[in-house]
Amino acid sequence: MRLDYPIHETTLGNGLRVVVSPDTSVPTVTVNLWVNVGSRHEVAGRTGFAHLFEHLMFQGSRNVASGEHFTRLMAEGGRLNATTWFDRTNYFETVPKGAYELALWMEADRHGHLLDAVTQENLDNQRDVVKEEKRQRYDNVPYGKALMEVYAAVFPAGHPYHHPTIGSMEDLDAASLEDVRAFFRRYYGPNNTVLTLVGDLTADEGFAAAERYFGWLPASAEPSRPNLSQLPPLSHPVLVDRPGNVPNDRLHIAFRLPVDNTPDFFAAALAVDALGGLSTSRLVQRLVRREQVANAVQANAMGFVDGVSLGFFVVDVADGQDPARLEAAVVEELHRFISEGPTDVELESALAQSERSWLSALAGQEERADLISQHVLLHSDPQFVNTFLDRIGAVSAEAVKAAAARWLHPDTRAVVRHLVAEQENAA
């Protein structure tokens, strides 16, 4: 199913890659920037810096006061935010057409002149904000650290994906103002960034505006290191138990997968969906519906670029059920899938789910811009939004079966078990 979203691209003299996708359906423009720095670029003793910079970027720059990025664009009717992940940091705003040049000017000012406003007071303030975020999102909610523990179990110490994006609070506490400035100078430059504009403008208008506001920035970022080689599957099962204050026992059963944007990753992702990612999936049908030993089963395949990706199943154990029994049932279904491969219905369902979610994502300007930026930055493929469905639709049942045998073998699993802590009997 070939799509035909218009995609126009150019590269400025300073290395900034610019993509414009005109869409006149509504009089708005989405401005989306992906910077090629995430937690995978951090080194031991300096974790959490990429996420810290996401916060610092809203604390002002040479010509913009602290908090003004939000207040000025929201006053124009815009919405905006930023996120940090393993492979990138992104900044985005959707504004009425008449305000998109304001958004570009403000983005260029902070991407070029953030350090004019980075003071010890700002650094201390944002460190405290990040600590509070960690407490609210990870430390003080049930299962909040589950994925952190999955990353640590699946990826070896020292690997770029071993530590979480939130980073170490000890590392942030130890960070000096010069450490922060050096991090910005190393990664924040137009030659390490993609700018995507989606909305009510022509390609020529978008390119001219990008040149006007970003063209003067120097190509200041250092060259990126090459991505690491593909990690093989785990050599043996890994089990991590975490008793605690949780509503019910929960299993995360995780596997290393091939790197993103490859036929092997697409095949492995379809296997994950067929096994646990759909309401019709094998694990859902058996554990939730027939045997009723699980409250829910979820599955996810996360595509990464630095030598490995991640696939995992989440099983919420029903009251009174033995987590070991459910893990054994998952192992049994994995063996059966590896032996039989997906049925025609399972493969058709997994492909239909991929198509539905992809078309839904592309329907909105914001997520379309984000997906364009992602695949330009990480894969140099601006047409991916138009070709993905063709590529995944070409994956055969035999390829899915082979990917499951290679990447989802039970002997290569890591299991993180969050278990309801046994309460001591009252005296």
N, C-alpha and C positions, 0 to 999 in steps of 0.2 A: 504494500500500500504506500506508494510514493506520495509524499506531501510536497507542497510547492510554496512554502513561506519564502518571501523575497529576502535574500541575504546578499549584502554588499560589504566588502571588506577592503581596508587599506592599512598600511603601516606608516606612521609618521616618521620623520627623520630621526627622532629620538628613540625609536623602537616601540612606541605605544601602538598596539594593535587595536584597530577601531572597526567595529561591525555595526552596520545600520540595517534594521529590518523595518521598512515602512508598514504602517498599519493605520488606516484612516477611519477605523470603525468607531473610535471615540477620540475626542480632542485632547489626548494626554500623551505624554512621553515618559517612558521608563528609562532612567539612567542607571546602568549597572556596571560596577567595576569589580573585577576579580584580580587580586594581587597574589602572586605566586609565593605565598608564605603562609604556612599553617604550622600546627604543632609538630609535624614530621620534620620540619627544618630546624627545630630547637636541639640544643646539645645538652648533655648532662650538666646540671647546675644552673641551667637557664631555661627551665621549662615554664610554660605559661606566658611567655613574652608575646606570642602572636595574638592571644586573646586579650592580653593587657592593652595592646595597641588598638584593638577594636574599640576599647573604651576611651583611650587617650585621644582618638581621632575626633571625638565629639567635645573635647575640652578646649577648642579654639586653635587658631593658627595665626599667621601673620596679620591677616586683615579680617578675621572672624573671631568674635568673642566666644568664650566658653558657653556652650548651650545654644549658640545662635544658629547653628546648622539646623537644629530642630525647629526653633521658633520662627525663623524666617520662611522656611519651606512650608511648614504647617500653616502659616498665615496666608500662604498662596493657595491653600487647599491641597497640599501634597501630603504624602505619607512616606516614611523612610525608616531605615534601620540598617543593621549590619550584623554579620555572623562570622564566626571563626570555626574552622574544622581542621581535620588532619592536613588536607592538601591545599588549603587556600584560606584567605580572608576576603569577604566581599562586602561591598557597600552599595546601597541601592535606594533610589527614591523614584516615585511616580508622581508627576506634577502636571498641572494644566500646561498645554503647549506653550503658552506665553511665559512660563517660568522655567523652561528647561535650560535656558542659557544661564540663569541664576544658579541652578543646581550644578551646572558644569563649572562655573566660576568658583563656587564654594568647594567643590571636590578638588579642583586644581590647586586651590590655595592650601588645603590641608595636605594633599599629596605632595605638594612642593615645599611647603613652609610650615609644617607641623612643629618642627623643633624650635621655632621662634616662641612657641607658647608652652613648651614642656618645661615646667618648673618642678622643683622638689615638692611644692605644695600639691600640684596636680598629680604627680606620681604617687604621693602618699595617699591622696584622696581616692584615686582609682584602684590602688592596691586594696584599700578597705572595701570598695564596692565589689571587687572580684571575690574577696573573702566572704562577703555576705552572700553573694550569688552561690558560691560553693556550699555554704551552710544550707541555703534554702533549697537548692536543686539536687544536691548530692548527699550531704551529711545527715540531714534531718527528715528525709522522706524514705518510706519503705522501698527497698530495692534500688535506692538512689545510686549506689556504687556498683551495681551489677555489671554494667558494660565496662567500667574501669577494670573490674576483676576479670572480665572476659578478655580484654585487650592484653592484660598482663599474663594471662594463662596461655593465650594462643600465640602471641608474638614474643620472641626471646628478648631478654634484657638488652638494652642498647639499640634495639630495632626502632626505626622512626615511629611505629605505631604502638609501641609497648606502653607509652605513657599517655594519659588522656589530655584533651585540649585544655581543660581547666588548669592543668599544670600543678606544680608543687607550691604551696604557700610559703614554704621555707625558701625556695628559690626566688620567689617574688620579694620576700622580705630582704633577701641578700642583694637584690639588684640595686646598683647605683644609677645615678642620673646618666653617667657616661655609658654604662651598659645599655641603657635604653636608647640613647642617641646612636650608639654604634649599630644596634639592631635595625633601627629605622634607616640609617644610611646604607646598610647592606641590602635591604630587601625592597624598600619603598622607592621605586623609580619607574618611570614610564616604560622602560625596557623590560620590566618584570610584571607588567600589568596589561589587562585587556579591558577596554571600554566598549560596552554594547548599548546602543540606543534603539529602542523599539517603540514605535508609536507614530504620531501624526507629523511626520517630517519626511523629506526626501533624502536620498543617500547624499546628494551634494550638500544639502543643508547640514546634515549630521557631520560629514567630513570637515566642512568649513568651520563649524562650531568647535569640533575637537581640536583642529589646528589652532584656532583662535585662543582657546583657553588652556590647552595642554602642550601646544607645540613648542613653547619656550622653555619647558622643563628640561634639564639636562638628563642624559641617559646615565643615571647615577647608580643604579643597582648593580651589585656584583653578579657575575655569571653563576647560574645555578649548577649544582653538582648533578651528575648523571643519576637517573633512578637506579635503585638497587636491582640485582638479579632476582628472578622469581624464587620465592621461598617454597620448598617442597612441603607436603603435608606433614603434620606432626608425626613423629616416629613411634609414639605410644600414647595411650589415653592419659589425660591429666584430669585430676579431680580436686576441686576446691570447695570446701564446706564453709558456709558462713551462717552460723546460727544467729538469730537476732529477733528484733521486734517487728515481725512482718505478719500480714493478715493470713497468709497461707504459704505452704512450701512452694517454691518456684525453681524450675530447672532452666538454665541456659546451656544449651548443647551446641557447641561452636566448632567451626572448621576453618582452616585456611582455604582460600579460593584463588583462582588465577587472577592476574591483574585485570583491571577494568578495560572495557572497549576491545575485547578480543573474542573470537568465536567460542573459546573455552569458557570464558566468564559468562557469556550469554547462555551457554548450555547448562552450566552449573547453576545459574540463577533460575532457569526454568525448572531444574530438578528440585531446587529448594521450594519453589512455589507449589509444584505438584505434590510434594511431600507434606507441606505444612502451611503454605501461604494463602490458601483459598478455603472457602467454606466447604468445598467438595474434596479437599485434600485428604490423603490417606490417614494422616495422624489425627486430623479433626474428626473424620468419620469414625475411626476406631476408638480413640481415647475419650472424646467429648460426647459423641452421639450414641455409639453402640454400648461401650463398656461403662461410660459415665464415671471414669476415674480421674478425669481432668476437667477443670472449669473452662479452660480455654487453651488453644494452641495458636501460636503466631510463628511466622518465619520471615527472615529478611536476608537479602544478599546485598552487602555494601561494597560497591566498587571503589577500589583505591588504585593508585598508580605506582607506588614505590615498592614494587616487588611482590605484592600480595594483596588480596582482598579478604573479605570476611563474610561468612555465612553462618547463621545461627537459628536455632529453634527455641522458642520460649514456651514452656509447659507449666501452666498453673495447676498444681496438684489439688484435687478435691479433698475435703475434710475426711480424715480417717484413712486415706490411701497412703501406700508406701511409696515414697519417691523412687526408691531403687526399682520397684516393679514397673513404674512408668518409664524410667530410663531403659530398662530391659525391653519394654515394648517398642520404644523408639529405635533401639538397636535392631530389633527384629524386623521392623518395617524398612529400615535402611538396607539391611541385607536382602530383603525381598525385592526392593526397588532396583538394587544393583543387579540382581539376578534376572529380573523380568524386564526392566526398563519401564517407561511410562506407557500407559494405554493410549489409544488414539484420543479418547475423551479427555484424559488427563493433560496430554500435550495441547490439545485444542483449547482446553479451559485456561491453561497457563498462558498461552499465546493471546487469548482473548482478554485476559486480565492485563497483560502488558500493553495491549493496544488501548484498552479503555483508560488506563492510568496515564499513558503517554499523551493521548488526545486531550484528556482532561487537563493535564499540566500545560499543554501548549495553548489551550483556549484563552488563557489570561496573559496579558502583556508581561506582567512581572515575572512569572515563572518561565515564560518563553525566553525573556532576556537572560535570566539566570542560567538556563540550560545552554544557550548560545555561548555565553561567557565561559561556562565550565568546559565545553568541548573545544573552544578555541585555545584557552589557557593550557589545559592539561593534555590535549590530543591534537592541537592544530587542525581541527576539523569543524569549520563553521557550518557545514552542511549536515551535520549529524542530526539536527532536529528533523530534517527531511528524509534521512536515509535509515534511521534506527529501525523503524518497523519492518522495512525490507530485510535488514540484516538479521533481526531476531526471527523473522518469519522463515528464514532459510535454514534455521537450525532443525536438524532431523531428530527423530526419536532415538536413533542409534548414537548420535552425538550426545544427547542428554544422558543416556545410559552409560556411555563411556566416561562422561564427566563425573557422574555420581560415583562410579567405581574408583576413579582416581582421587576425587576430592572429598567425597562424603562417606568414605569407608569408616565404620564405627571405631576401628582401631586407631584412627587419627583424630578422635574427638577430644575436646576439652569441655568439661562439665563444671559449671559453677552452680552450686546448690545453696539457695537461700532457704533456710529451714526455720520453722517456728521454734524459738528457744523453749526448752522445757522449763516450766515454772517450779520453783522449789515449793514443797508442801508447807503450808502455814503451820507453825508450831501449835 
